[in-house]
Structure formats: C-alpha cells, structure tokens
Amino acid sequence: MTSLAQTYLQSTPMLDFHHGRIQQLVDQMGWRKLVPADAAKAIYLYVRDQIAFGYNKDDTLSASQVLEDGYGQCNTKGTLLMALLRAVGIPTRFHGFTIYNELQKGAIPGYLFPFAPNRIIHSWVEVYLDGSWLETEGFIIDRPYLEKVQARFAGQCERFSGYGIATPCLSRPDNDWTGGNTYIQKEGIADDFGVFEQPDDFYRLYGSNLRGFRRFLFRYVLRHLMNWNVNRIRRRGP
C-alpha cells in the first residue's frame, strides 16, 4: 500500500483535496469514519446525484471549483470523485478515452450540435478497493436527469445512445454502486488512451476538447445554452 499511497493518493493542482471547501464537505459527511468500501459508495453516490450533470467551462478545473459549481460532466465530476476519495485515503487513478459525439445528442440541442467535435475527450475513475481496481463511470449522470430520460423511452432495454448516455439497456443501466464496475457512457467509447496516475498528466498531453474561437464560444455562450437544455430535461423530460 505504500507505493500506492505515494502515487495514487497525491494532491495535485486539479486534485486539490486539501482545499478548505473539500475538507469541510468530508468532515460534514463523516466519510472518514466509514470503512473504505462504505466511504467509496457514499462518495460515489454523492458525486453522481448531488453534483448535477452539466457542462463546466473547462475540463481541467480543480476539484474544489467543480464542487463550487455544483455540476459537471464526465471529466470534471471525475476530478471531484478522485479528490474526495483520495481525501479519505482511497487510491484512485484516471483512465482517458474519447467518445463519439452522438451520445450527446439531446443533451446538446440540435442547433448547437455542429459545434461539437466528432470525438470528445472522456474519462472514468478507477478506484482501488480490496486489492483490485474498479472502473467507475456511472457517476456522470444524476438520478433525476436519468429518470426523466428513462420515462421518455420507457421500457427500452436495447442499446441506447443519446442525452449523455450510452448503455446496453436504458431501463437497467450499470450505474448503481454494488461493489463492482459502473458504467453509463461506455458503449460510446471511441479511443482508449490508457491509465494515468493523475488527471493533470493526461490533460498536459492531450489537452481538452476545444481550442481557439470555439473554446471561447463554448465557455461564454454555448455551454450556458447546453446547461439550460439539460436543466429543462431534468425538470420536464426530453
């Protein structure tokens, strides 16, 4: 565990779990008092359902900033999940991918879809528990949002791709914590970049999804329209 601790429990500029905002949350929730398996489940469910699905201004935000925003997508919610787990002594690592943009249709309004890259930077978090690494991706989509999409496509248990979801069975996705792997976008994966000790290392190598004017437009205009649409789905359904 010593080598794991040295590598996979580090604080980084993105995984800033020593920040007062994160430490206050950990103390309030009592996660340090739980055994690791229970703490991991509680933190996972918190990030999944208390941090709403939405689009932040950048993939490389610190965990404390994601917590302040109160919403996020795969990469930013993953940063917060990693930081909270490390804060209570549970090793985590980053697995980088791209996903096909088709799974974002519906979450991204049709009139904005031409601005989306064909392949979008994606990630999940791997969590070390009981001597093995678990793949966790199911934290991306919060339950209230998922339930509205499920209600719109009620009874569907075949491959589904859209609204930020890519799963073999929409009515029974593998996103609940049962002590094993969890997924919600896995069926949309295009490229696999492998495992990284820290998310900071991945983004230094691969950057983020948009550059130049498109990045500026996304930060200050497009993501707000996307978040308005996602919040409408969460309230009223697709």
C-alpha positions as a printed Julia matrix, in Angstrom:
238×3 Matrix{Float64}:
   0.0    0.0     0.0
   3.0    2.31    0.49
   3.73   2.64   -3.23
   0.02   3.02   -3.96
  -0.2    5.81   -1.4
   2.8    7.62   -2.84
   1.36   7.53   -6.35
  -2.42   7.4    -6.13
  -3.11   9.48   -3.02
  -1.23  12.6    -4.1
  -2.71  16.07   -4.1
  -2.26  17.89   -7.43
  -3.44  21.26   -8.79
  -6.54  19.5   -10.13
  -6.95  17.09   -7.2
  -6.76  19.81   -4.56
  -8.39  17.8    -1.78
  -6.6   19.84    0.91
  -8.75  22.83   -0.1
 -10.94  24.02    2.75
 -14.16  23.57    0.77
 -13.41  19.88    0.19
 -12.17  19.24    3.71
 -15.33  20.84    5.13
 -17.54  18.58    3.0
 -15.63  15.44    4.0
 -15.95  16.36    7.68
 -19.65  17.23    7.39
 -20.47  13.95    5.67
 -18.4   11.85    8.09
 -16.79   9.89    5.28
 -13.5    9.4     7.15
 -15.35   7.45    9.85
 -16.55   4.82    7.37
 -14.71   1.69    6.27
 -13.25   2.17    2.76
 -15.97   0.25    0.87
 -18.75   2.23    2.56
 -16.91   5.52    2.14
 -16.36   4.82   -1.57
 -20.05   4.07   -2.06
 -21.18   7.17   -0.17
 -18.8    9.45   -2.09
 -19.74   7.87   -5.41
 -23.44   8.43   -4.79
 -22.8   11.99   -3.64
 -20.92  12.86   -6.83
 -23.47  11.07   -9.01
 -26.62  12.61   -7.58
 -25.68  15.76   -5.64
 -23.4   17.11   -8.39
 -25.78  17.54  -11.32
 -24.9   16.57  -14.87
 -23.9   19.73  -16.73
 -21.14  21.45  -18.66
 -18.37  23.41  -16.9
 -16.19  25.96  -18.62
 -13.18  23.63  -18.89
 -12.15  20.0   -18.4
  -9.16  20.98  -16.27
 -10.98  22.67  -13.39
  -9.8   21.81   -9.9
 -11.95  19.58   -7.74
 -12.76  22.48   -5.41
 -14.03  24.53   -8.37
 -16.23  21.66   -9.58
 -17.66  21.39   -6.08
 -18.36  25.13   -6.07
 -20.04  24.9    -9.49
 -22.26  22.09   -8.23
 -22.45  20.4   -11.64
 -20.17  18.68  -14.11
 -19.69  16.12  -16.85
 -17.54  13.0   -17.12
 -14.18  14.7   -16.77
 -14.99  17.32  -14.16
 -17.18  15.12  -11.98
 -14.39  12.53  -12.23
 -11.88  15.05  -10.91
 -14.09  15.7    -7.9
 -14.66  11.98   -7.31
 -10.92  11.29   -7.39
 -10.19  14.13   -4.97
 -12.87  13.14   -2.46
 -11.77   9.51   -2.46
  -8.12  10.46   -2.01
  -9.14  12.8     0.81
 -10.32   9.76    2.8
  -7.31   7.6     1.85
  -8.76   5.59   -1.06
  -6.35   5.37   -4.04
  -7.65   6.49   -7.42
  -6.32   6.78  -10.94
  -7.51   8.29  -14.24
  -8.42   6.41  -17.43
  -8.64   8.55  -20.56
 -10.71   7.97  -23.7
 -12.66   9.7   -26.4
 -16.36   9.1   -27.01
 -18.39   9.55  -30.19
 -20.38  12.75  -30.07
 -23.66  11.01  -31.0
 -24.27  10.09  -27.35
 -24.53  13.81  -26.55
 -27.46  14.34  -28.95
 -30.44  15.55  -26.98
 -28.3   16.89  -24.15
 -26.7   19.19  -26.7
 -29.55  20.89  -28.62
 -29.64  20.15  -32.33
 -28.88  23.73  -33.32
 -25.61  23.57  -31.32
 -24.54  20.11  -32.43
 -22.45  21.29  -35.42
 -20.08  22.93  -32.9
 -19.33  19.59  -31.18
 -16.17  17.72  -32.2
 -16.72  14.26  -33.71
 -14.86  12.67  -30.81
 -14.98  14.15  -27.34
 -12.4   13.73  -24.55
 -13.83  11.35  -21.96
 -12.63   9.65  -18.79
 -13.61   7.42  -15.94
 -12.15   6.93  -12.48
 -10.53   3.71  -11.3
 -10.8    3.07   -7.56
  -8.57   0.71   -5.58
 -10.58  -1.37   -3.1
  -9.94  -4.79   -1.56
  -6.86  -5.42   -3.66
  -8.27  -4.61   -7.1
  -9.11  -1.66   -9.31
 -12.78  -0.88  -10.02
 -13.83   1.02  -13.14
 -16.34   3.74  -12.21
 -18.11   5.74  -14.89
 -21.73   5.6   -13.73
 -21.39   8.77  -11.63
 -21.71  11.06  -14.66
 -25.5   11.22  -14.97
 -27.51  12.22  -11.89
 -30.57  10.18  -11.0
 -33.24  12.9   -11.53
 -31.96  13.55  -15.06
 -31.65   9.83  -15.86
 -35.16   9.12  -14.62
 -36.61  11.75  -16.97
 -34.83  10.2   -19.94
 -35.91   6.71  -18.87
 -39.52   7.87  -18.58
 -39.41   9.3   -22.11
 -38.12   5.99  -23.51
 -39.95   3.74  -21.06
 -39.35   0.0   -21.25
 -36.43   0.26  -23.65
 -33.78  -2.35  -22.94
 -31.62  -2.28  -26.02
 -28.54  -0.3   -26.93
 -29.3    3.36  -26.25
 -27.18   6.34  -27.24
 -28.23   9.91  -26.58
 -28.81  12.57  -23.91
 -25.3   11.95  -22.48
 -25.96   8.22  -22.08
 -24.61   5.2   -23.98
 -25.65   1.91  -22.4
 -26.79  -1.58  -23.46
 -30.06  -1.16  -21.52
 -31.52   2.24  -20.7
 -34.07   0.88  -18.22
 -31.34  -1.0   -16.3
 -28.0    0.78  -16.7
 -24.96  -0.38  -14.72
 -24.63   2.86  -12.76
 -25.58   1.76   -9.24
 -22.82   1.07   -6.73
 -22.77  -2.65   -5.95
 -19.06  -3.05   -5.27
 -18.21  -3.68   -8.93
 -17.65  -1.65  -12.07
 -20.19   1.02  -13.03
 -20.87   2.48  -16.47
 -23.17   4.96  -18.2
 -21.28   6.03  -21.37
 -19.05   3.02  -22.05
 -20.92   1.97  -25.2
 -19.9    5.25  -26.83
 -16.12   4.91  -26.37
 -14.01   5.51  -29.48
 -10.33   5.76  -28.42
  -8.61   4.35  -25.33
  -5.62   6.39  -24.13
  -4.91   4.17  -21.13
  -4.38   4.8   -17.44
  -2.75   7.86  -15.88
  -1.68   8.41  -12.29
  -3.02  11.97  -12.27
  -5.58  13.75  -14.5
  -3.17  16.68  -14.73
  -0.76  14.44  -16.69
  -3.43  13.42  -19.2
  -4.54  16.97  -19.98
  -0.96  18.18  -20.36
  -0.55  15.5   -23.04
  -3.92  15.58  -24.81
  -5.4   18.97  -23.99
  -9.15  19.48  -23.85
 -11.96  19.24  -26.36
 -11.98  22.69  -27.96
  -9.39  25.28  -28.95
  -9.27  28.82  -30.22
 -12.5   30.64  -31.0
 -14.65  27.52  -30.46
 -13.26  27.22  -26.96
 -14.07  30.88  -26.25
 -17.57  30.44  -27.69
 -18.16  27.3   -25.63
 -17.02  28.92  -22.37
 -19.08  32.08  -22.64
 -22.12  31.16  -24.75
 -22.68  27.58  -25.85
 -22.32  25.75  -22.54
 -24.9   28.04  -20.93
 -27.39  27.1   -23.65
 -26.48  23.43  -23.16
 -26.95  23.68  -19.39
 -30.3   25.41  -19.87
 -31.38  22.46  -22.04
 -30.09  19.85  -19.56
 -31.87  21.57  -16.67
 -35.08  21.66  -18.71
 -34.78  17.9   -19.32
 -34.2   17.35  -15.6
 -37.38  19.28  -14.78
 -39.71  18.32  -17.6
 -38.13  15.48  -19.56
 -36.87  15.32  -23.16
